[in-house]
């Protein structure tokens, strides 16, 4: 065949997303998963980044299959609200994604982010390869040594498990319900905290 058949392969836990366009052109995408409290607020920063193919909000790290938002909100499933990013490492690096992660959370909080309280709002970096783990560890050490935060860094580094996409009404919430999203981000204290710390 002169033109190869287009094949899409997504391997969530393996950290790769491969699209075979031709026999010579084989771009490989990678997967990153971060828990930063309310997932509504973690999607916009990544959507703006060049090289990001897609973002999906959902649930990771728990022990219940196919949990709903109500299940996770109960705090009994072990899941964290998270955002999963498929990106082109040739256009943006995993280190850049990590930098955005740190600049959109309070890394000193335990089992909460701003006004949201519960184990589902714990912050975490879900690594899916030794390479990602090493980079996550390095980034965490850099944050700790920066002395930018008075309290200890509480972000967990966890091996990636099954990621369950959230219900459709939660996807791109900041676009679907912009007014409510903006009021929530301000009202929760997240926006003011980030402005004070980073901007």
N, C-alpha and C positions, 0 to 999 in steps of 0.2 A: 504494500500500500504506500502511495506517495505521501499521504497525510495520515499521521498516526491518530488513532481514536483518542479523544480527550478522556482522561480518567481522573476522577477525583477520589482522593483517599484521605479520610480524617482519622487520625489515631490520637484520641484525646489523652490517654495516659502515657503514650509514648512521646508526646510533645512534637509531633510532626503533622504537617498538612501538605500533602504533595499533589501538585497538578502537573500531569505529564502532557505537555503540549505537542512535543515532537520528539524524535529520537535524539536530538541534540540539545533541546531546551527543556530543562527539568528543574524549575523553581521549587524550592522547598520552603514551606511556611512552618512556623513554630507556634506552640501554645504556651501561654502564661496564665496563671490563675492567682488572683489576689482577693483576700477578704479584708474589707476596709470599713466595716459597719454597714450602714444602709446602702444597699447596692445601687439605688437610684443615683446616689452622688458619686459613685465610682466609675460609672460608664462614660459620662461626658468628657473627662480629661483624656481618655484613650481614643475616643471617637475623633478627636481633633488632631491626632498624631499621624504624620505621614508614615506610610508603611504598615499601618494597621488595616488588616483585611476585614475583620469583623469583631464585634464585641457582643457578649451575651451575659445577662445577669442570671444568677441561679444559686444553687445550694451545693456545698461541698463539705466533705469531712465527716459526714454522719453515718449512722448505721441503719437507717430506714430507706427502703427502695422507693423511688419515685415520690418523694415528699411534696406536699403542697405548701403554699405560703402559710396557710393556717397551721399545718403540722410543724413547720420550722419555727414559726412565731411562738409556739408553745414552749420552746426551749427544751423539748424532750427527745428530739431526734439526733442531736449531736452535730447537726449541720451548721455551717456558718454562711451568712449571706456573702456571695462572692461575685466577681466579674471574671469572665474568661475571655482572653484576647487571642485571636489568631493574627499573627504578624509576619511580615517579611523581614528576616534578620539582615538582609542586604540594605534595607532602607531605614530600619530603626533597630536598635540593639536591645537585648534583654536588660542591660544596665540602664538604658533610658526608661524602660517601663518601670523598673524598680525606683528610679528617682521620682517619677510621677506618683507612684504608690506612697512613698514617704511624705510627699508634699501635699497629700490629700487626706491624711488621717492624724489622729492624736495617738502616737505610738506608745504613750505611757499609760493609757487606760487599760483596765482589765474588765473583760466581759461587758463592755459598753463602748459606744462612740457618741459623745456629746449627749443629746437628750434620749438616745436609744439605749435602753438597758436590757441586758440578757446575754446568755452565752452565745446566741446566734450572731451577736455583734462583735465578738472577739476578732481581733485583727490577726491575719496570718498570710504567709507567703507559701503557696503550695508548689513545691518544686517537683518536676517529673523526670529529672535526670541528675546524675552527679554534677554535671556542669552547671545546671541551674542552682543546685544546692550550694555549690562553692561561691557562685556569684551572689546569691542571697546572703550567705554568711558574711562575705566581704562587705556588702552594702550595709548590713546591720552593724558590723564593727565600726564602719566609717561614721554612721549616725551616732553610735555610742561615744566615740572619741571626739565628736564635734562639740560636745558639751552644750548643744543647743537646747537640750531638755534637762530640767532640774531633776526629774524622777527617772527611774530605770526604764529601759525600753522593754515593753511587754509583748511585742509582736512575736508570734510563734512561727517557726519554720517547720512545715509539715509535708510529708510525702503525699503527692497528689493521689486522690482516690476518685471514684466516679463523680462526675459533675452533672447535676441535673438542672437543665434550664428552667427558669421560673415561668410562670404563666405569662401569656402574651401581653396582658395589660401592664406588666412591670417592665417589659422591654422598651427601651428608649422613653422612659417615663418623662424625662426632662423635656422631650419634644411633644409628647401626647398631652401632657398636662403642665405646661410651662409655668403658669401662674402659681399653681399649687406647689410645684417643685421648688420654685424660687422662694416662696414663703416658708416652706419647710426647711430649706437649707439655711436660711437666715434665722428662722425661729429656733432651730435645734442648737444653734451656737457654732455650727461647723464653719460657716462662711467667715464669721468674725475671727475665729481662732486661726484659720488659714491665712487670712490677711495679716494678722499680727505676727505670725511665725515666719511667713515666707514671702509675702508680697508688699 
